Amino acid sequence: MAHGLDNWCYKDVCEFLKENGFTFLEFRKGSHEAWINRELNAVVEINVHSAKSFPIRTLETMIRQSTIPKKIWRDWTKR
């Protein structure tokens, strides 16, 4: 499980995105997926890899792409 912005793995990101209105859009080049939230007009590209956690800069890129404030991402881990 993620803690703050540390230890976010593929499963955590997908779960967070689903809970915030995103749905799977398509497979992209290599081992990437695109998730979309039409209401927010946002597309997040996720690098699909095993249970390893994402580097913080990679997670921050996904946060920017989602247009969801970083605080909401952090608070999600405290539930």
N, C-alpha and C positions, 0 to 999 in steps of 0.2 A: 504494500500500500504506500501511496505517496505521502510525503510529509512536507508541508509548505510547498516549495518548488523543487524539492529534492526527491529522487527516486521515482519519478513518473515513468512508467513503462507503457507499452502499447495498449495494454488492457485498460489501464487507468485513464489514458487520454480518450480512448473510444467511449468508455463509460461516461466520462465527463461530457464529451460532445453530445452523446445521445440524450443525456439528461438536460442539455441546453438547446435542444431542437435541431441538432445536426443529424443528417442521415448519410449513409455511404453513397457516393456519387459514382466513382469509377476507379479502376486500377490504372496506375500511371506507370511511366517508364521505370524499369528496375523493380525494386521492391517497395514502391510507394502506392499509397491510396489517397484519394481525394474525398473529403467529407464536406457537405454543403449545408448551409442554413440559409434558405431563400429569404426568410424574414429579415435576417441581418445582412443579406447580400454578401455572405462571407464563405470562402472556401479554405479549408485547412488541409495541407498536404502532410501526410504522416509517413515516415519511413518505417516500414513494417520489419521488425527484427524480433528475435526471441524475447525472453523475459528481461533482457537487460534494460536498465534505466537510460533515459535520454540525457545527453549532456545538457546543461542548463541553457546554453545558447540556442540549442535546437528547440527546447521547450519554449523559450521566449519567442522564437520565430512563430511557433504554432499559436501562442497566445496573441501575438500581433495579428496573425492571419484571421483568428476567430473574431476579433473586435470585441471580445468579452474582457472586461477589466481584469488585470492581474490579481486584484484583491479577491475577486470571485473564485478564481482558480485556487488561490491559497485557502480561502474559507471552505472550499469543497472538501479539502482533506481533513478538516476538523469535525466532520459530521459523525 
